[in-house]
Amino acid sequence: MSDPLAVIAGLPGVPEAVQEAREAVDRLYRHRVLRRRSPEVSAESALRGARASAAIEGVDVPIEPLRMGEVTDPVVQGALRASAELGRLAPTWRSAPRQVLARLHALAAAGMTADPGRPRTAPTTADPLGLGPAPGPEETAARMSALAGLVTGSTGAPALVLAAIVHAELAVLRPFGVADGLVARAAERLTLVDLGLDPKSLAAVEVGHADLGDAYAEGLRAYLKGTSEGVGIWVRHCASAVVHGVRETTAICEAMSR
């Protein structure tokens, strides 16, 4: 199959969901506040996104202490570090995805493992979302190679489709065994930035995933089935997360305008 992502992009309901997400992002980019304060909005979106990503991992903290630098939990700090690095990693994402993922993990898992940034070479019991056992190291390595090929290859599929597959593969494979969810969500946002859907990293897509509650893990379980229906459910979920993330960032813009 020459372009598997294009096949996924054509699954039932996916084109409509992707279009809705695209239109939501386009509306956000026309907000008047962004003419003058785009960097501030991006920074606030990154902060809220990191908070939401940590919350999905089970560490939910209030936003104000986080903004004031008063939160020392390693999961939260890892989410913040990974989020802050996305702008610097975007230019090399599609040419060196393995190195970028290693860097993201080194940032996300610092203080949580003795060897951050290195893929696991043994089975893992990590399962924060209740997805079931992760594949063994050999299968994981093979699928990570295939994922790197998707990132570096050419495709006619929308950015959101590749971002959804990147996110899902990292979440279900758990290639590092620690902080894989933080890396998965950061890599999704990185893909949306690098492929041009959200070049200024404004949409707080992690907030969207958190706001959708149980649908996040349910979408990944559907993806795990490996069926067209299951993959479509997951991609549509990711499109919904972008729409919800745009709502969060629109609220940031409105607050700044007042």
Long-range contacts (C-beta under 8 A, 24 or more apart in sequence): 3-154, 3-155, 3-156, 3-157, 4-150, 5-150, 5-155, 5-156, 5-157, 5-161, 5-162, 5-165, 6-155, 6-156, 6-157, 8-157, 8-161, 8-165, 8-231, 8-232, 8-235, 9-156, 9-157, 9-158, 9-161, 11-228, 11-231, 11-232, 11-235, 12-232, 13-232, 13-236, 14-161, 14-232, 14-235, 14-236, 14-239, 17-235, 17-236, 17-239, 17-240, 18-158, 18-160, 18-161, 18-235, 18-239, 20-239, 20-243, 21-160, 21-197, 21-239, 21-240, 21-242, 21-243, 21-246, 22-158, 22-160, 22-197, 24-203, 24-242, 24-243, 24-246, 24-247, 25-197, 25-198, 25-202, 25-203, 25-242, 25-246, 27-246, 27-250, 28-202, 28-203, 28-246, 28-249, 28-250, 28-253, 29-200, 29-202, 31-250, 31-253, 32-257, 33-253, 33-254, 33-256, 33-257, 34-200, 34-202, 34-253, 37-256, 38-200, 38-202, 40-256, 41-202, 41-249, 41-252, 41-253, 41-256, 42-200, 42-201, 42-202, 44-252, 45-201, 45-202, 45-203, 45-204, 45-245, 45-248, 45-249, 45-252, 46-83, 46-84, 46-86, 46-201, 47-80, 47-83, 48-204, 48-206, 48-207, 48-248, 48-252, 49-83, 49-185, 49-189, 49-204, 49-205, 49-206, 49-207, 49-245, 50-76, 50-79, 50-80, 50-82, 50-83, 50-206, 51-76, 51-79, 52-204, 52-206, 52-207, 52-209, 52-210, 52-211, 53-79, 53-83, 53-181, 53-182, 53-185, 53-186, 53-206, 53-209, 53-210, 54-78, 54-79, 54-182, 55-210, 56-129, 56-181, 56-185, 56-206, 56-209, 56-210, 56-216, 57-128, 57-179, 57-181, 57-182, 58-128, 74-110, 74-111, 74-112, 75-112, 75-179, 75-182, 77-110, 77-111, 78-107, 78-108, 78-109, 78-110, 78-111, 78-112, 78-179, 78-182, 79-108, 79-182, 79-186, 81-107, 81-108, 81-110, 82-107, 82-108, 82-182, 82-183, 82-186, 83-186, 83-189, 86-186, 86-189, 86-190, 86-193, 86-201, 87-193, 87-201, 89-190, 90-190, 90-193, 90-194, 91-194, 93-151, 93-190, 93-191, 93-194, 94-151, 94-152, 94-194, 95-152, 97-147, 97-148, 97-151, 97-152, 98-144, 98-148, 100-187, 100-190, 101-170, 101-175, 101-183, 101-187, 104-183, 104-186, 104-187, 104-190, 105-176, 105-179, 105-180, 105-183, 108-179, 108-182, 108-183, 108-186, 109-176, 109-178, 109-179, 109-182, 112-178, 112-179, 113-176, 113-177, 113-178, 113-179, 116-176, 116-178, 116-179, 118-176, 119-144, 119-175, 119-176, 120-174, 120-175, 120-176, 120-177, 124-174, 124-177, 126-174, 126-177, 126-178, 126-180, 127-174, 128-181, 129-171, 129-181, 129-216, 129-217, 129-220, 130-217, 131-171, 131-172, 131-217, 131-220, 131-221, 131-224, 132-224, 134-172, 134-173, 134-174, 134-177, 135-172, 135-173, 140-173, 140-174, 140-175, 143-169, 143-173, 144-169, 144-173, 144-175, 151-191, 158-197, 159-191, 159-192, 159-195, 159-196, 159-197, 160-192, 160-197, 160-235, 160-238, 160-239, 160-242, 161-235, 162-191, 162-195, 163-188, 163-189, 163-191, 163-192, 163-195, 163-197, 163-238, 164-188, 164-234, 164-235, 164-237, 164-238, 164-239, 165-235, 166-191, 167-238, 168-220, 168-223, 168-234, 171-220, 172-220, 172-223, 172-224, 185-209, 188-238, 192-242, 197-242, 198-242, 202-246, 202-249, 203-242, 203-245, 203-246, 203-248, 203-249, 204-245, 204-248, 204-249, 204-252, 205-238, 205-241, 205-242, 205-245, 206-241, 206-245, 207-244, 207-245, 207-248, 208-240, 208-241, 208-242, 208-243, 208-244, 208-245, 208-246, 208-248, 209-241, 211-241, 211-244, 211-248, 212-237, 212-240, 212-241, 212-244, 215-240, 216-241
